Amino acid sequence: MSIPDFLKKIISEEEWNSWSKMQQDFVIQNQEKKITTESLANQKLHSNYNGKSWYFGLARDPIEICTNCKFKYYFYAMPRNWSMSSSSDVWNLMQCANVNCGVYFESCL
């Protein structure tokens, strides 16, 4: 499968072609997928992520490399940030883009 246009600035065609069809399909199917209250409840995450969409991207090494499987790509919840009303802390939600992992991860920057 040739690399989709939306991925060309994120991943090399060579790396994309080294992935299994199952991995490629997982990335394509989850790109721009809406985050729902149900998926957040399953992960015990804040409802402020509801309605955002997943966007594929390269992790910020070493901050966001998946601690579970060490995969270097994530889906990022976009728009990317939300702040607690009484805090200047900014929260980001990611999901490991490895089809065999899929761990959710929050970071506060």
Gaussian input, Z-matrix of N, CA and C with variables (Angstrom, degrees):
# hf/3-21g

backbone

0 1
 N
 C     1     B1
 C     2     B2     1     A1
 N     3     B3     2     A2     1     D1
 C     4     B4     3     A3     2     D2
 C     5     B5     4     A4     3     D3
 N     6     B6     5     A5     4     D4
 C     7     B7     6     A6     5     D5
 C     8     B8     7     A7     6     D6
 N     9     B9     8     A8     7     D7
 C    10    B10     9     A9     8     D8
 C    11    B11    10    A10     9     D9
 N    12    B12    11    A11    10    D10
 C    13    B13    12    A12    11    D11
 C    14    B14    13    A13    12    D12
 N    15    B15    14    A14    13    D13
 C    16    B16    15    A15    14    D14
 C    17    B17    16    A16    15    D15
 N    18    B18    17    A17    16    D16
 C    19    B19    18    A18    17    D17
 C    20    B20    19    A19    18    D18
 N    21    B21    20    A20    19    D19
 C    22    B22    21    A21    20    D20
 C    23    B23    22    A22    21    D21
 N    24    B24    23    A23    22    D22
 C    25    B25    24    A24    23    D23
 C    26    B26    25    A25    24    D24
 N    27    B27    26    A26    25    D25
 C    28    B28    27    A27    26    D26
 C    29    B29    28    A28    27    D27
 N    30    B30    29    A29    28    D28
 C    31    B31    30    A30    29    D29
 C    32    B32    31    A31    30    D30
 N    33    B33    32    A32    31    D31
 C    34    B34    33    A33    32    D32
 C    35    B35    34    A34    33    D33
 N    36    B36    35    A35    34    D34
 C    37    B37    36    A36    35    D35
 C    38    B38    37    A37    36    D36
 N    39    B39    38    A38    37    D37
 C    40    B40    39    A39    38    D38
 C    41    B41    40    A40    39    D39
 N    42    B42    41    A41    40    D40
 C    43    B43    42    A42    41    D41
 C    44    B44    43    A43    42    D42
 N    45    B45    44    A44    43    D43
 C    46    B46    45    A45    44    D44
 C    47    B47    46    A46    45    D45
 N    48    B48    47    A47    46    D46
 C    49    B49    48    A48    47    D47
 C    50    B50    49    A49    48    D48
 N    51    B51    50    A50    49    D49
 C    52    B52    51    A51    50    D50
 C    53    B53    52    A52    51    D51
 N    54    B54    53    A53    52    D52
 C    55    B55    54    A54    53    D53
 C    56    B56    55    A55    54    D54
 N    57    B57    56    A56    55    D55
 C    58    B58    57    A57    56    D56
 C    59    B59    58    A58    57    D57
 N    60    B60    59    A59    58    D58
 C    61    B61    60    A60    59    D59
 C    62    B62    61    A61    60    D60
 N    63    B63    62    A62    61    D61
 C    64    B64    63    A63    62    D62
 C    65    B65    64    A64    63    D63
 N    66    B66    65    A65    64    D64
 C    67    B67    66    A66    65    D65
 C    68    B68    67    A67    66    D66
 N    69    B69    68    A68    67    D67
 C    70    B70    69    A69    68    D68
 C    71    B71    70    A70    69    D69
 N    72    B72    71    A71    70    D70
 C    73    B73    72    A72    71    D71
 C    74    B74    73    A73    72    D72
 N    75    B75    74    A74    73    D73
 C    76    B76    75    A75    74    D74
 C    77    B77    76    A76    75    D75
 N    78    B78    77    A77    76    D76
 C    79    B79    78    A78    77    D77
 C    80    B80    79    A79    78    D78
 N    81    B81    80    A80    79    D79
 C    82    B82    81    A81    80    D80
 C    83    B83    82    A82    81    D81
 N    84    B84    83    A83    82    D82
 C    85    B85    84    A84    83    D83
 C    86    B86    85    A85    84    D84
 N    87    B87    86    A86    85    D85
 C    88    B88    87    A87    86    D86
 C    89    B89    88    A88    87    D87
 N    90    B90    89    A89    88    D88
 C    91    B91    90    A90    89    D89
 C    92    B92    91    A91    90    D90
 N    93    B93    92    A92    91    D91
 C    94    B94    93    A93    92    D92
 C    95    B95    94    A94    93    D93
 N    96    B96    95    A95    94    D94
 C    97    B97    96    A96    95    D95
 C    98    B98    97    A97    96    D96
 N    99    B99    98    A98    97    D97
 C   100   B100    99    A99    98    D98
 C   101   B101   100   A100    99    D99
 N   102   B102   101   A101   100   D100
 C   103   B103   102   A102   101   D101
 C   104   B104   103   A103   102   D102
 N   105   B105   104   A104   103   D103
 C   106   B106   105   A105   104   D104
 C   107   B107   106   A106   105   D105
 N   108   B108   107   A107   106   D106
 C   109   B109   108   A108   107   D107
 C   110   B110   109   A109   108   D108
 N   111   B111   110   A110   109   D109
 C   112   B112   111   A111   110   D110
 C   113   B113   112   A112   111   D111
 N   114   B114   113   A113   112   D112
 C   115   B115   114   A114   113   D113
 C   116   B116   115   A115   114   D114
 N   117   B117   116   A116   115   D115
 C   118   B118   117   A117   116   D116
 C   119   B119   118   A118   117   D117
 N   120   B120   119   A119   118   D118
 C   121   B121   120   A120   119   D119
 C   122   B122   121   A121   120   D120
 N   123   B123   122   A122   121   D121
 C   124   B124   123   A123   122   D122
 C   125   B125   124   A124   123   D123
 N   126   B126   125   A125   124   D124
 C   127   B127   126   A126   125   D125
 C   128   B128   127   A127   126   D126
 N   129   B129   128   A128   127   D127
 C   130   B130   129   A129   128   D128
 C   131   B131   130   A130   129   D129
 N   132   B132   131   A131   130   D130
 C   133   B133   132   A132   131   D131
 C   134   B134   133   A133   132   D132
 N   135   B135   134   A134   133   D133
 C   136   B136   135   A135   134   D134
 C   137   B137   136   A136   135   D135
 N   138   B138   137   A137   136   D136
 C   139   B139   138   A138   137   D137
 C   140   B140   139   A139   138   D138
 N   141   B141   140   A140   139   D139
 C   142   B142   141   A141   140   D140
 C   143   B143   142   A142   141   D141
 N   144   B144   143   A143   142   D142
 C   145   B145   144   A144   143   D143
 C   146   B146   145   A145   144   D144
 N   147   B147   146   A146   145   D145
 C   148   B148   147   A147   146   D146
 C   149   B149   148   A148   147   D147
 N   150   B150   149   A149   148   D148
 C   151   B151   150   A150   149   D149
 C   152   B152   151   A151   150   D150
 N   153   B153   152   A152   151   D151
 C   154   B154   153   A153   152   D152
 C   155   B155   154   A154   153   D153
 N   156   B156   155   A155   154   D154
 C   157   B157   156   A156   155   D155
 C   158   B158   157   A157   156   D156
 N   159   B159   158   A158   157   D157
 C   160   B160   159   A159   158   D158
 C   161   B161   160   A160   159   D159
 N   162   B162   161   A161   160   D160
 C   163   B163   162   A162   161   D161
 C   164   B164   163   A163   162   D162
 N   165   B165   164   A164   163   D163
 C   166   B166   165   A165   164   D164
 C   167   B167   166   A166   165   D165
 N   168   B168   167   A167   166   D166
 C   169   B169   168   A168   167   D167
 C   170   B170   169   A169   168   D168
 N   171   B171   170   A170   169   D169
 C   172   B172   171   A171   170   D170
 C   173   B173   172   A172   171   D171
 N   174   B174   173   A173   172   D172
 C   175   B175   174   A174   173   D173
 C   176   B176   175   A175   174   D174
 N   177   B177   176   A176   175   D175
 C   178   B178   177   A177   176   D176
 C   179   B179   178   A178   177   D177
 N   180   B180   179   A179   178   D178
 C   181   B181   180   A180   179   D179
 C   182   B182   181   A181   180   D180
 N   183   B183   182   A182   181   D181
 C   184   B184   183   A183   182   D182
 C   185   B185   184   A184   183   D183
 N   186   B186   185   A185   184   D184
 C   187   B187   186   A186   185   D185
 C   188   B188   187   A187   186   D186
 N   189   B189   188   A188   187   D187
 C   190   B190   189   A189   188   D188
 C   191   B191   190   A190   189   D189
 N   192   B192   191   A191   190   D190
 C   193   B193   192   A192   191   D191
 C   194   B194   193   A193   192   D192
 N   195   B195   194   A194   193   D193
 C   196   B196   195   A195   194   D194
 C   197   B197   196   A196   195   D195
 N   198   B198   197   A197   196   D196
 C   199   B199   198   A198   197   D197
 C   200   B200   199   A199   198   D198
 N   201   B201   200   A200   199   D199
 C   202   B202   201   A201   200   D200
 C   203   B203   202   A202   201   D201
 N   204   B204   203   A203   202   D202
 C   205   B205   204   A204   203   D203
 C   206   B206   205   A205   204   D204
 N   207   B207   206   A206   205   D205
 C   208   B208   207   A207   206   D206
 C   209   B209   208   A208   207   D207
 N   210   B210   209   A209   208   D208
 C   211   B211   210   A210   209   D209
 C   212   B212   211   A211   210   D210
 N   213   B213   212   A212   211   D211
 C   214   B214   213   A213   212   D212
 C   215   B215   214   A214   213   D213
 N   216   B216   215   A215   214   D214
 C   217   B217   216   A216   215   D215
 C   218   B218   217   A217   216   D216
 N   219   B219   218   A218   217   D217
 C   220   B220   219   A219   218   D218
 C   221   B221   220   A220   219   D219
 N   222   B222   221   A221   220   D220
 C   223   B223   222   A222   221   D221
 C   224   B224   223   A223   222   D222
 N   225   B225   224   A224   223   D223
 C   226   B226   225   A225   224   D224
 C   227   B227   226   A226   225   D225
 N   228   B228   227   A227   226   D226
 C   229   B229   228   A228   227   D227
 C   230   B230   229   A229   228   D228
 N   231   B231   230   A230   229   D229
 C   232   B232   231   A231   230   D230
 C   233   B233   232   A232   231   D231
 N   234   B234   233   A233   232   D232
 C   235   B235   234   A234   233   D233
 C   236   B236   235   A235   234   D234
 N   237   B237   236   A236   235   D235
 C   238   B238   237   A237   236   D236
 C   239   B239   238   A238   237   D237
 N   240   B240   239   A239   238   D238
 C   241   B241   240   A240   239   D239
 C   242   B242   241   A241   240   D240
 N   243   B243   242   A242   241   D241
 C   244   B244   243   A243   242   D242
 C   245   B245   244   A244   243   D243
 N   246   B246   245   A245   244   D244
 C   247   B247   246   A246   245   D245
 C   248   B248   247   A247   246   D246
 N   249   B249   248   A248   247   D247
 C   250   B250   249   A249   248   D248
 C   251   B251   250   A250   249   D249
 N   252   B252   251   A251   250   D250
 C   253   B253   252   A252   251   D251
 C   254   B254   253   A253   252   D252
 N   255   B255   254   A254   253   D253
 C   256   B256   255   A255   254   D254
 C   257   B257   256   A256   255   D255
 N   258   B258   257   A257   256   D256
 C   259   B259   258   A258   257   D257
 C   260   B260   259   A259   258   D258
 N   261   B261   260   A260   259   D259
 C   262   B262   261   A261   260   D260
 C   263   B263   262   A262   261   D261
 N   264   B264   263   A263   262   D262
 C   265   B265   264   A264   263   D263
 C   266   B266   265   A265   264   D264
 N   267   B267   266   A266   265   D265
 C   268   B268   267   A267   266   D266
 C   269   B269   268   A268   267   D267
 N   270   B270   269   A269   268   D268
 C   271   B271   270   A270   269   D269
 C   272   B272   271   A271   270   D270
 N   273   B273   272   A272   271   D271
 C   274   B274   273   A273   272   D272
 C   275   B275   274   A274   273   D273
 N   276   B276   275   A275   274   D274
 C   277   B277   276   A276   275   D275
 C   278   B278   277   A277   276   D276
 N   279   B279   278   A278   277   D277
 C   280   B280   279   A279   278   D278
 C   281   B281   280   A280   279   D279
 N   282   B282   281   A281   280   D280
 C   283   B283   282   A282   281   D281
 C   284   B284   283   A283   282   D282
 N   285   B285   284   A284   283   D283
 C   286   B286   285   A285   284   D284
 C   287   B287   286   A286   285   D285
 N   288   B288   287   A287   286   D286
 C   289   B289   288   A288   287   D287
 C   290   B290   289   A289   288   D288
 N   291   B291   290   A290   289   D289
 C   292   B292   291   A291   290   D290
 C   293   B293   292   A292   291   D291
 N   294   B294   293   A293   292   D292
 C   295   B295   294   A294   293   D293
 C   296   B296   295   A295   294   D294
 N   297   B297   296   A296   295   D295
 C   298   B298   297   A297   296   D296
 C   299   B299   298   A298   297   D297
 N   300   B300   299   A299   298   D298
 C   301   B301   300   A300   299   D299
 C   302   B302   301   A301   300   D300
 N   303   B303   302   A302   301   D301
 C   304   B304   303   A303   302   D302
 C   305   B305   304   A304   303   D303
 N   306   B306   305   A305   304   D304
 C   307   B307   306   A306   305   D305
 C   308   B308   307   A307   306   D306
 N   309   B309   308   A308   307   D307
 C   310   B310   309   A309   308   D308
 C   311   B311   310   A310   309   D309
 N   312   B312   311   A311   310   D310
 C   313   B313   312   A312   311   D311
 C   314   B314   313   A313   312   D312
 N   315   B315   314   A314   313   D313
 C   316   B316   315   A315   314   D314
 C   317   B317   316   A316   315   D315
 N   318   B318   317   A317   316   D316
 C   319   B319   318   A318   317   D317
 C   320   B320   319   A319   318   D318
 N   321   B321   320   A320   319   D319
 C   322   B322   321   A321   320   D320
 C   323   B323   322   A322   321   D321
 N   324   B324   323   A323   322   D322
 C   325   B325   324   A324   323   D323
 C   326   B326   325   A325   324   D324

   B1=1.4496
   B2=1.5323
   B3=1.3156
   B4=1.4626
   B5=1.5296
   B6=1.2968
   B7=1.4587
   B8=1.5399
   B9=1.3239
   B10=1.4653
   B11=1.5286
   B12=1.3208
   B13=1.4631
   B14=1.5224
   B15=1.3396
   B16=1.4686
   B17=1.5278
   B18=1.3281
   B19=1.4632
   B20=1.5270
   B21=1.3031
   B22=1.4665
   B23=1.5190
   B24=1.3276
   B25=1.4685
   B26=1.5256
   B27=1.3343
   B28=1.4601
   B29=1.5214
   B30=1.3211
   B31=1.4568
   B32=1.5255
   B33=1.3193
   B34=1.4654
   B35=1.5297
   B36=1.2966
   B37=1.4627
   B38=1.5258
   B39=1.3242
   B40=1.4598
   B41=1.5340
   B42=1.3311
   B43=1.4584
   B44=1.5318
   B45=1.3340
   B46=1.4613
   B47=1.5346
   B48=1.3053
   B49=1.4661
   B50=1.5262
   B51=1.3331
   B52=1.4636
   B53=1.5360
   B54=1.3310
   B55=1.4548
   B56=1.5225
   B57=1.3094
   B58=1.4645
   B59=1.5354
   B60=1.3060
   B61=1.4700
   B62=1.5227
   B63=1.3246
   B64=1.4619
   B65=1.5349
   B66=1.3476
   B67=1.4661
   B68=1.5270
   B69=1.3255
   B70=1.4664
   B71=1.5280
   B72=1.3220
   B73=1.4635
   B74=1.5229
   B75=1.3339
   B76=1.4614
   B77=1.5296
   B78=1.3164
   B79=1.4686
   B80=1.5278
   B81=1.3111
   B82=1.4659
   B83=1.5297
   B84=1.3189
   B85=1.4681
   B86=1.5218
   B87=1.3185
   B88=1.4586
   B89=1.5144
   B90=1.3171
   B91=1.4645
   B92=1.5245
   B93=1.3187
   B94=1.4625
   B95=1.5257
   B96=1.3204
   B97=1.4602
   B98=1.5228
   B99=1.3263
   B100=1.4631
   B101=1.5242
   B102=1.3204
   B103=1.4578
   B104=1.5279
   B105=1.3212
   B106=1.4546
   B107=1.5293
   B108=1.3269
   B109=1.4613
   B110=1.5215
   B111=1.3427
   B112=1.4618
   B113=1.5306
   B114=1.3284
   B115=1.4705
   B116=1.5226
   B117=1.3196
   B118=1.4608
   B119=1.5204
   B120=1.3247
   B121=1.4647
   B122=1.5191
   B123=1.3213
   B124=1.4684
   B125=1.5226
   B126=1.3128
   B127=1.4593
   B128=1.5328
   B129=1.3344
   B130=1.4688
   B131=1.5286
   B132=1.3380
   B133=1.4568
   B134=1.5214
   B135=1.3317
   B136=1.4528
   B137=1.5323
   B138=1.3168
   B139=1.4629
   B140=1.5308
   B141=1.3238
   B142=1.4694
   B143=1.5277
   B144=1.3203
   B145=1.4656
   B146=1.5247
   B147=1.3313
   B148=1.4581
   B149=1.5319
   B150=1.3310
   B151=1.4550
   B152=1.5141
   B153=1.3209
   B154=1.4593
   B155=1.5217
   B156=1.3001
   B157=1.4655
   B158=1.5131
   B159=1.3405
   B160=1.4647
   B161=1.5222
   B162=1.3372
   B163=1.4667
   B164=1.5220
   B165=1.3126
   B166=1.4513
   B167=1.5146
   B168=1.3437
   B169=1.4594
   B170=1.5110
   B171=1.3072
   B172=1.4564
   B173=1.5215
   B174=1.3181
   B175=1.4655
   B176=1.5258
   B177=1.3238
   B178=1.4687
   B179=1.5129
   B180=1.3103
   B181=1.4583
   B182=1.5288
   B183=1.2924
   B184=1.4602
   B185=1.5197
   B186=1.3262
   B187=1.4646
   B188=1.5220
   B189=1.3228
   B190=1.4491
   B191=1.5269
   B192=1.3212
   B193=1.4619
   B194=1.5221
   B195=1.3190
   B196=1.4617
   B197=1.5277
   B198=1.3178
   B199=1.4632
   B200=1.5216
   B201=1.3211
   B202=1.4571
   B203=1.5292
   B204=1.3526
   B205=1.4739
   B206=1.5226
   B207=1.3382
   B208=1.4750
   B209=1.5294
   B210=1.3440
   B211=1.4634
   B212=1.5226
   B213=1.3096
   B214=1.4634
   B215=1.5252
   B216=1.3329
   B217=1.4595
   B218=1.5162
   B219=1.3425
   B220=1.4556
   B221=1.5105
   B222=1.3242
   B223=1.4568
   B224=1.5170
   B225=1.3169
   B226=1.4532
   B227=1.5206
   B228=1.3328
   B229=1.4585
   B230=1.5246
   B231=1.3222
   B232=1.4579
   B233=1.5189
   B234=1.3197
   B235=1.4434
   B236=1.5220
   B237=1.2981
   B238=1.4420
   B239=1.5228
   B240=1.2924
   B241=1.4634
   B242=1.5172
   B243=1.3180
   B244=1.4604
   B245=1.5186
   B246=1.3056
   B247=1.4643
   B248=1.5151
   B249=1.3177
   B250=1.4526
   B251=1.5219
   B252=1.3052
   B253=1.4630
   B254=1.5212
   B255=1.3063
   B256=1.4650
   B257=1.5257
   B258=1.3253
   B259=1.4542
   B260=1.5174
   B261=1.3113
   B262=1.4583
   B263=1.5273
   B264=1.3342
   B265=1.4655
   B266=1.5186
   B267=1.3127
   B268=1.4606
   B269=1.5170
   B270=1.3315
   B271=1.4558
   B272=1.5171
   B273=1.3254
   B274=1.4522
   B275=1.5282
   B276=1.3240
   B277=1.4549
   B278=1.5163
   B279=1.3274
   B280=1.4512
   B281=1.5191
   B282=1.3201
   B283=1.4576
   B284=1.5195
   B285=1.3181
   B286=1.4520
   B287=1.5295
   B288=1.3219
   B289=1.4659
   B290=1.5195
   B291=1.3244
   B292=1.4621
   B293=1.5216
   B294=1.3224
   B295=1.4664
   B296=1.5245
   B297=1.3145
   B298=1.4604
   B299=1.5237
   B300=1.3177
   B301=1.4698
   B302=1.5185
   B303=1.3297
   B304=1.4540
   B305=1.5166
   B306=1.3278
   B307=1.4585
   B308=1.5238
   B309=1.3379
   B310=1.4516
   B311=1.5190
   B312=1.3305
   B313=1.4551
   B314=1.5214
   B315=1.3118
   B316=1.4555
   B317=1.5129
   B318=1.3223
   B319=1.4540
   B320=1.5204
   B321=1.2839
   B322=1.4505
   B323=1.5267
   B324=1.3141
   B325=1.4680
   B326=1.5050
   A1=107.97
   A2=115.64
   A3=117.22
   A4=109.29
   A5=114.83
   A6=120.63
   A7=110.44
   A8=118.02
   A9=120.93
   A10=110.96
   A11=116.28
   A12=121.31
   A13=112.89
   A14=117.40
   A15=119.43
   A16=112.80
   A17=117.21
   A18=121.07
   A19=114.12
   A20=117.96
   A21=121.69
   A22=114.34
   A23=118.57
   A24=120.71
   A25=112.05
   A26=116.93
   A27=121.43
   A28=112.24
   A29=116.58
   A30=121.61
   A31=109.19
   A32=115.97
   A33=119.09
   A34=109.69
   A35=115.97
   A36=120.46
   A37=110.62
   A38=116.14
   A39=120.22
   A40=111.53
   A41=117.13
   A42=119.47
   A43=110.60
   A44=116.86
   A45=121.75
   A46=110.47
   A47=116.76
   A48=121.24
   A49=113.06
   A50=117.39
   A51=120.45
   A52=111.68
   A53=117.62
   A54=122.52
   A55=111.17
   A56=115.96
   A57=121.40
   A58=109.66
   A59=115.98
   A60=120.83
   A61=109.83
   A62=117.26
   A63=121.37
   A64=110.76
   A65=117.36
   A66=121.53
   A67=110.18
   A68=117.12
   A69=120.77
   A70=110.95
   A71=116.91
   A72=121.20
   A73=111.26
   A74=116.73
   A75=121.33
   A76=110.76
   A77=116.88
   A78=120.81
   A79=109.99
   A80=117.24
   A81=121.07
   A82=111.37
   A83=117.13
   A84=120.92
   A85=112.80
   A86=117.42
   A87=120.20
   A88=114.12
   A89=117.90
   A90=121.28
   A91=108.87
   A92=116.48
   A93=125.75
   A94=113.98
   A95=118.10
   A96=121.67
   A97=109.07
   A98=116.50
   A99=121.52
   A100=111.17
   A101=115.29
   A102=122.37
   A103=106.43
   A104=116.37
   A105=121.34
   A106=111.51
   A107=115.10
   A108=119.13
   A109=110.61
   A110=117.03
   A111=120.45
   A112=111.27
   A113=116.57
   A114=118.87
   A115=110.91
   A116=116.95
   A117=120.18
   A118=111.25
   A119=116.71
   A120=120.61
   A121=110.68
   A122=116.77
   A123=120.81
   A124=111.31
   A125=117.09
   A126=122.13
   A127=112.55
   A128=116.73
   A129=122.16
   A130=111.11
   A131=115.33
   A132=121.88
   A133=110.21
   A134=116.23
   A135=123.02
   A136=111.47
   A137=116.14
   A138=121.68
   A139=113.50
   A140=118.93
   A141=120.79
   A142=112.54
   A143=117.93
   A144=120.65
   A145=112.05
   A146=117.53
   A147=121.80
   A148=110.70
   A149=115.83
   A150=121.09
   A151=114.86
   A152=117.23
   A153=119.32
   A154=108.50
   A155=117.08
   A156=121.55
   A157=110.34
   A158=115.57
   A159=121.39
   A160=110.55
   A161=116.09
   A162=122.54
   A163=108.66
   A164=115.30
   A165=123.51
   A166=110.52
   A167=116.00
   A168=119.71
   A169=111.95
   A170=114.64
   A171=123.03
   A172=108.92
   A173=116.68
   A174=121.25
   A175=110.19
   A176=115.20
   A177=120.02
   A178=107.30
   A179=116.52
   A180=123.19
   A181=109.57
   A182=120.63
   A183=128.79
   A184=112.99
   A185=117.91
   A186=121.98
   A187=112.53
   A188=117.38
   A189=120.16
   A190=114.48
   A191=119.20
   A192=119.30
   A193=107.29
   A194=117.45
   A195=120.64
   A196=110.24
   A197=115.08
   A198=119.62
   A199=111.77
   A200=116.91
   A201=121.53
   A202=111.68
   A203=117.24
   A204=119.63
   A205=113.99
   A206=117.83
   A207=124.22
   A208=113.52
   A209=118.32
   A210=121.51
   A211=108.27
   A212=117.92
   A213=119.99
   A214=114.18
   A215=117.14
   A216=120.69
   A217=109.77
   A218=114.67
   A219=122.38
   A220=109.82
   A221=115.02
   A222=121.55
   A223=104.73
   A224=116.03
   A225=122.26
   A226=109.11
   A227=117.47
   A228=121.68
   A229=107.86
   A230=115.74
   A231=120.87
   A232=109.97
   A233=121.52
   A234=123.60
   A235=110.29
   A236=114.31
   A237=121.83
   A238=116.20
   A239=119.66
   A240=120.69
   A241=113.53
   A242=115.12
   A243=122.33
   A244=107.61
   A245=116.22
   A246=121.53
   A247=109.50
   A248=115.43
   A249=119.55
   A250=106.54
   A251=117.83
   A252=121.23
   A253=113.25
   A254=117.42
   A255=119.39
   A256=112.56
   A257=116.13
   A258=119.16
   A259=110.46
   A260=115.64
   A261=119.37
   A262=110.92
   A263=116.32
   A264=119.77
   A265=110.18
   A266=116.53
   A267=122.11
   A268=108.55
   A269=116.35
   A270=122.83
   A271=111.27
   A272=115.78
   A273=123.00
   A274=107.94
   A275=116.42
   A276=121.91
   A277=109.09
   A278=116.20
   A279=122.34
   A280=109.02
   A281=114.88
   A282=121.51
   A283=106.69
   A284=117.36
   A285=121.01
   A286=108.65
   A287=117.33
   A288=121.92
   A289=112.97
   A290=117.28
   A291=121.01
   A292=108.02
   A293=116.75
   A294=121.74
   A295=112.30
   A296=117.92
   A297=122.10
   A298=113.52
   A299=117.51
   A300=120.96
   A301=110.26
   A302=118.08
   A303=122.29
   A304=115.91
   A305=118.30
   A306=122.41
   A307=110.93
   A308=116.01
   A309=121.90
   A310=108.26
   A311=115.46
   A312=120.78
   A313=108.37
   A314=117.13
   A315=121.63
   A316=109.71
   A317=115.36
   A318=118.87
   A319=108.04
   A320=115.28
   A321=121.84
   A322=107.44
   A323=115.99
   A324=120.84
   A325=111.41
   D1=132.12
   D2=178.86
   D3=-76.91
   D4=155.68
   D5=-175.19
   D6=-69.95
   D7=130.72
   D8=176.96
   D9=-64.82
   D10=149.66
   D11=-177.31
   D12=-56.00
   D13=-38.50
   D14=-176.02
   D15=-66.44
   D16=-13.81
   D17=-178.74
   D18=-98.95
   D19=-13.14
   D20=-170.68
   D21=-60.13
   D22=-27.38
   D23=178.82
   D24=-90.10
   D25=-5.16
   D26=-174.23
   D27=-106.92
   D28=-38.88
   D29=-172.66
   D30=-138.03
   D31=145.54
   D32=178.81
   D33=-74.71
   D34=152.63
   D35=177.99
   D36=-62.49
   D37=-35.18
   D38=178.17
   D39=-62.52
   D40=-45.77
   D41=178.62
   D42=-65.56
   D43=-44.02
   D44=178.11
   D45=-55.19
   D46=-45.74
   D47=-178.29
   D48=-69.81
   D49=-17.77
   D50=177.91
   D51=-80.64
   D52=-13.31
   D53=-179.10
   D54=-81.41
   D55=152.68
   D56=176.30
   D57=-67.95
   D58=159.30
   D59=175.98
   D60=-59.60
   D61=-38.28
   D62=178.81
   D63=-60.80
   D64=-41.78
   D65=178.76
   D66=-66.73
   D67=-45.43
   D68=179.17
   D69=-60.54
   D70=-45.31
   D71=179.91
   D72=-61.98
   D73=-38.96
   D74=179.09
   D75=-60.15
   D76=-44.40
   D77=179.54
   D78=-64.61
   D79=-47.67
   D80=-178.09
   D81=-63.45
   D82=-42.69
   D83=-177.24
   D84=-70.34
   D85=-27.30
   D86=-177.76
   D87=-94.13
   D88=-14.45
   D89=177.46
   D90=-60.97
   D91=124.09
   D92=179.55
   D93=68.51
   D94=12.29
   D95=176.55
   D96=-68.73
   D97=134.76
   D98=-179.25
   D99=-71.75
   D100=141.36
   D101=174.19
   D102=-87.92
   D103=130.02
   D104=-175.26
   D105=-111.15
   D106=163.43
   D107=176.58
   D108=-62.54
   D109=-32.13
   D110=179.03
   D111=-65.69
   D112=-45.06
   D113=-179.49
   D114=-66.96
   D115=-32.84
   D116=177.93
   D117=-70.86
   D118=-39.89
   D119=179.54
   D120=-63.62
   D121=-38.63
   D122=178.25
   D123=-62.24
   D124=-29.66
   D125=-178.54
   D126=-99.17
   D127=-3.61
   D128=-177.45
   D129=58.38
   D130=50.39
   D131=-178.60
   D132=-113.37
   D133=159.53
   D134=-176.91
   D135=-63.49
   D136=142.44
   D137=-178.38
   D138=-68.22
   D139=-12.25
   D140=178.54
   D141=-62.87
   D142=-15.41
   D143=177.19
   D144=-84.15
   D145=-13.63
   D146=-179.01
   D147=-57.40
   D148=134.39
   D149=177.55
   D150=87.99
   D151=-11.44
   D152=174.70
   D153=-74.88
   D154=171.40
   D155=-178.58
   D156=-124.38
   D157=151.23
   D158=177.81
   D159=-82.42
   D160=133.49
   D161=174.81
   D162=-130.44
   D163=130.47
   D164=-177.44
   D165=-71.48
   D166=139.13
   D167=177.53
   D168=-163.91
   D169=167.64
   D170=177.64
   D171=-79.92
   D172=136.11
   D173=179.13
   D174=-67.66
   D175=154.36
   D176=174.78
   D177=-89.19
   D178=100.40
   D179=-177.11
   D180=-69.48
   D181=135.77
   D182=-3.38
   D183=-95.87
   D184=5.49
   D185=-172.53
   D186=-61.24
   D187=-43.81
   D188=-170.52
   D189=-114.34
   D190=6.72
   D191=175.52
   D192=-58.33
   D193=135.42
   D194=-176.11
   D195=-58.72
   D196=121.88
   D197=179.62
   D198=-73.52
   D199=-17.54
   D200=-178.88
   D201=-83.23
   D202=-45.86
   D203=-173.66
   D204=-127.80
   D205=-4.68
   D206=178.32
   D207=70.16
   D208=16.79
   D209=177.12
   D210=-67.66
   D211=143.39
   D212=-173.63
   D213=-101.11
   D214=14.85
   D215=177.22
   D216=-126.12
   D217=144.36
   D218=179.28
   D219=-132.37
   D220=161.81
   D221=161.00
   D222=-97.21
   D223=131.77
   D224=178.73
   D225=-104.69
   D226=137.54
   D227=174.74
   D228=-73.30
   D229=124.05
   D230=-178.52
   D231=-122.97
   D232=142.67
   D233=-3.18
   D234=-58.61
   D235=148.27
   D236=-160.25
   D237=-68.98
   D238=-38.11
   D239=-166.86
   D240=-118.68
   D241=156.08
   D242=165.03
   D243=-145.54
   D244=150.01
   D245=-179.71
   D246=-117.66
   D247=146.34
   D248=171.78
   D249=-73.45
   D250=141.10
   D251=-172.54
   D252=-60.25
   D253=-28.68
   D254=-178.10
   D255=-100.88
   D256=14.30
   D257=-174.81
   D258=-142.88
   D259=153.11
   D260=174.57
   D261=-92.19
   D262=1.28
   D263=178.34
   D264=-65.36
   D265=136.22
   D266=179.87
   D267=-112.01
   D268=127.89
   D269=-177.09
   D270=-104.16
   D271=142.79
   D272=176.97
   D273=-129.56
   D274=142.25
   D275=177.31
   D276=-113.98
   D277=132.94
   D278=176.57
   D279=-129.24
   D280=157.70
   D281=172.21
   D282=-130.71
   D283=130.07
   D284=177.76
   D285=-55.67
   D286=133.36
   D287=-178.15
   D288=-87.86
   D289=6.47
   D290=175.73
   D291=-77.65
   D292=121.43
   D293=-177.76
   D294=-57.61
   D295=-27.16
   D296=-179.18
   D297=-91.82
   D298=3.39
   D299=-178.21
   D300=-125.12
   D301=-78.49
   D302=177.03
   D303=72.70
   D304=16.64
   D305=-179.33
   D306=-60.64
   D307=136.04
   D308=173.53
   D309=-84.54
   D310=148.97
   D311=-177.28
   D312=-148.29
   D313=133.09
   D314=173.65
   D315=-110.17
   D316=144.33
   D317=172.12
   D318=-131.12
   D319=150.37
   D320=178.82
   D321=-119.96
   D322=115.62
   D323=-177.35
   D324=-111.54

